[in-house]
Amino acid sequence: MTDEEIVDVIIVGAGISGLYAAYRIRQIAPELKILVLEAKDRVGGRTLTADLKTSHDGNETDRFDLGGQWVTDTQENITTLLEELQLETYMQYHTGKSISELHRRVQKYGLPVPFVSLLSFLETIYSVFRLESLVSNVPPWNPMMTRNADYLDQHTLADLMKPWIRNSATPLLTAAVRTVFGCEPEQVNALFALTYAQAGGGFMRLSLTDPGCAQEKKIKGGSQQVSQLLVERIGKEQVRLETPVQKIVQNDDGLYDFNFV
Ligand SMILES: Cc1cc2nc3c(=O)[nH]c(=O)nc-3n(C[C@H](O)[C@H](O)[C@H](O)COP(=O)(O)OP(=O)(O)OC[C@H]3O[C@@H](n4cnc5c(N)ncnc54)[C@H](O)[C@@H]3O)c2cc1C
């Protein structure tokens, strides 16, 4: 885009959200000129599918998703999009025993949760029950309407759970939080976590592989294809990589100026 060039729509970020927005705008109003600006040298954002070596000699490789990867039929928007893009899914393999590392102890287990002491188990069940009950009170369309929203918004998930547990349940819950949010309970805002869980049908559904749960299915060939195929539908020339947006200014005439490198 030169200094003089004007486009109708600029979208910042070529992750699934930005590219899907561009794709939908193109469907609804094909006459509009759209530009997607992406800071990185690739599309996909927090989805990344990489070819990794699977043999010691390095001759064999396979495709692995390193970011977002699971879908389920209750996630209707992504399910519809996968159909539109003709991407197939397969069931997450979960037959047999699972493996966990808690308290630096590795164990194999056949139950839904690893073997822990009775106290840990009871504290975990109690904490999950308390969390699910808070989740059910969050209106996902307006989380600030939640009871005690200000308190929740000023605290972390770790703060929220602290009064319910005496440390013995912490490793199990921490492992669950790491799996769902990719960070520590101390790093995630309590209101965000509850809202996220509400949108996903509750904490249990977010962490299981059962039908309708968040880790039920994977995308054949990897999840980054969603973004790559969206780029094909939008048009490659509409997506500019290695273009970090640094500043957005709205002029008096209502137009927006985008400053990027
Ligand atoms: C390890 C991991 C596992 C996950 N597992 C799952 C899962 O199994 N199922 C699931 O549904 N979700 C999962 N998620 C979450 C899912 O990946 C994200 O919710 C989703 O990819 C977010 O898409 P997005 O387009 O909203 O944001 P992003 O993917 O973050 O895209 C934002 C894009 O904007 C770009 N950008 C940011 N600032 C600028 C700027 N100033 N200028 C230009 N570009 C900019 C970024 O580089 C990025 O490419 C997982 C996430 C992670 C990290």
The ligand as an SDF file (V2000), in Angstrom:
LIG
                    3D

 53 58  0  0  0  0  0  0  0  0999 V2000
   -0.4470  -24.2550   22.5890 C   0  0  0  0  0  0  0  0  0  0  0  0
   -1.8650  -23.8490   22.2250 C   0  0  0  0  0  0  0  0  0  0  0  0
   -2.8390  -24.8240   22.0970 C   0  0  0  0  0  0  0  0  0  0  0  0
   -4.1480  -24.4680   21.7710 C   0  0  0  0  0  0  0  0  0  0  0  0
   -5.0800  -25.4490   21.5850 N   0  0  0  0  0  0  0  0  0  0  0  0
   -6.3020  -25.1370   21.1130 C   0  0  0  0  0  0  0  0  0  0  0  0
   -7.2020  -26.1490   20.7140 C   0  0  0  0  0  0  0  0  0  0  0  0
   -6.8730  -27.3300   20.7670 O   0  0  0  0  0  0  0  0  0  0  0  0
   -8.4290  -25.7940   20.2610 N   0  0  0  0  0  0  0  0  0  0  0  0
   -8.8000  -24.4720   20.1690 C   0  0  0  0  0  0  0  0  0  0  0  0
   -9.9340  -24.1940   19.7560 O   0  0  0  0  0  0  0  0  0  0  0  0
   -7.9460  -23.4820   20.5120 N   0  0  0  0  0  0  0  0  0  0  0  0
   -6.7100  -23.7860   20.9490 C   0  0  0  0  0  0  0  0  0  0  0  0
   -5.8160  -22.8000   21.2320 N   0  0  0  0  0  0  0  0  0  0  0  0
   -6.2540  -21.4230   21.0690 C   0  0  0  0  0  0  0  0  0  0  0  0
   -6.2820  -21.0470   19.5770 C   0  0  0  0  0  0  0  0  0  0  0  0
   -5.0680  -21.4190   18.9680 O   0  0  0  0  0  0  0  0  0  0  0  0
   -6.4790  -19.5330   19.4910 C   0  0  0  0  0  0  0  0  0  0  0  0
   -7.6510  -19.1680   20.2060 O   0  0  0  0  0  0  0  0  0  0  0  0
   -6.6430  -19.0630   18.0560 C   0  0  0  0  0  0  0  0  0  0  0  0
   -5.6510  -19.5870   17.1990 O   0  0  0  0  0  0  0  0  0  0  0  0
   -6.6060  -17.5430   18.0890 C   0  0  0  0  0  0  0  0  0  0  0  0
   -6.7660  -17.0560   16.7780 O   0  0  0  0  0  0  0  0  0  0  0  0
   -6.7930  -15.4990   16.5480 P   0  0  0  0  0  0  0  0  0  0  0  0
   -6.7820  -15.2760   15.0820 O   0  0  0  0  0  0  0  0  0  0  0  0
   -7.9010  -14.9030   17.3350 O   0  0  0  0  0  0  0  0  0  0  0  0
   -5.4610  -14.9440   17.2200 O   0  0  0  0  0  0  0  0  0  0  0  0
   -3.9590  -15.3120   16.8400 P   0  0  0  0  0  0  0  0  0  0  0  0
   -3.8550  -16.6890   16.3190 O   0  0  0  0  0  0  0  0  0  0  0  0
   -3.1400  -14.9430   18.0260 O   0  0  0  0  0  0  0  0  0  0  0  0
   -3.6400  -14.3280   15.6360 O   0  0  0  0  0  0  0  0  0  0  0  0
   -3.3410  -12.9760   15.8360 C   0  0  0  0  0  0  0  0  0  0  0  0
   -2.3900  -12.5700   14.7240 C   0  0  0  0  0  0  0  0  0  0  0  0
   -2.2220  -11.1520   14.7820 O   0  0  0  0  0  0  0  0  0  0  0  0
   -0.8710  -10.8580   14.5500 C   0  0  0  0  0  0  0  0  0  0  0  0
   -0.6230   -9.5420   15.1260 N   0  0  0  0  0  0  0  0  0  0  0  0
   -0.7200   -9.1900   16.4270 C   0  0  0  0  0  0  0  0  0  0  0  0
   -0.4340   -7.8800   16.5660 N   0  0  0  0  0  0  0  0  0  0  0  0
   -0.1640   -7.4030   15.3230 C   0  0  0  0  0  0  0  0  0  0  0  0
    0.1980   -6.1170   14.8230 C   0  0  0  0  0  0  0  0  0  0  0  0
    0.3290   -5.0580   15.6150 N   0  0  0  0  0  0  0  0  0  0  0  0
    0.4110   -5.9800   13.4930 N   0  0  0  0  0  0  0  0  0  0  0  0
    0.2580   -7.0390   12.6520 C   0  0  0  0  0  0  0  0  0  0  0  0
   -0.0730   -8.2860   13.0890 N   0  0  0  0  0  0  0  0  0  0  0  0
   -0.2810   -8.4520   14.4030 C   0  0  0  0  0  0  0  0  0  0  0  0
   -0.1260  -11.9920   15.2330 C   0  0  0  0  0  0  0  0  0  0  0  0
    1.1860  -12.1250   14.7210 O   0  0  0  0  0  0  0  0  0  0  0  0
   -1.0080  -13.1850   14.8840 C   0  0  0  0  0  0  0  0  0  0  0  0
   -0.6210  -13.8110   13.6840 O   0  0  0  0  0  0  0  0  0  0  0  0
   -4.4960  -23.1090   21.5760 C   0  0  0  0  0  0  0  0  0  0  0  0
   -3.5080  -22.1280   21.6970 C   0  0  0  0  0  0  0  0  0  0  0  0
   -2.2090  -22.4870   22.0080 C   0  0  0  0  0  0  0  0  0  0  0  0
   -1.1580  -21.4020   22.1030 C   0  0  0  0  0  0  0  0  0  0  0  0
  1  2  1  0
  2  3  1  0
  2 52  2  0
  3  4  2  0
  4  5  1  0
  4 50  1  0
  5  6  2  0
  6  7  1  0
  6 13  1  0
  7  8  2  0
  7  9  1  0
  9 10  1  0
 10 11  2  0
 10 12  1  0
 12 13  2  0
 13 14  1  0
 14 15  1  0
 14 50  1  0
 15 16  1  0
 16 17  1  0
 16 18  1  0
 18 19  1  0
 18 20  1  0
 20 21  1  0
 20 22  1  0
 22 23  1  0
 23 24  1  0
 24 25  2  0
 24 26  1  0
 24 27  1  0
 27 28  1  0
 28 29  2  0
 28 30  1  0
 28 31  1  0
 31 32  1  0
 32 33  1  0
 33 34  1  0
 33 48  1  0
 34 35  1  0
 35 36  1  0
 35 46  1  0
 36 37  1  0
 36 45  1  0
 37 38  2  0
 38 39  1  0
 39 40  1  0
 39 45  2  0
 40 41  1  0
 40 42  2  0
 42 43  1  0
 43 44  2  0
 44 45  1  0
 46 47  1  0
 46 48  1  0
 48 49  1  0
 50 51  2  0
 51 52  1  0
 52 53  1  0
M  END
$$$$
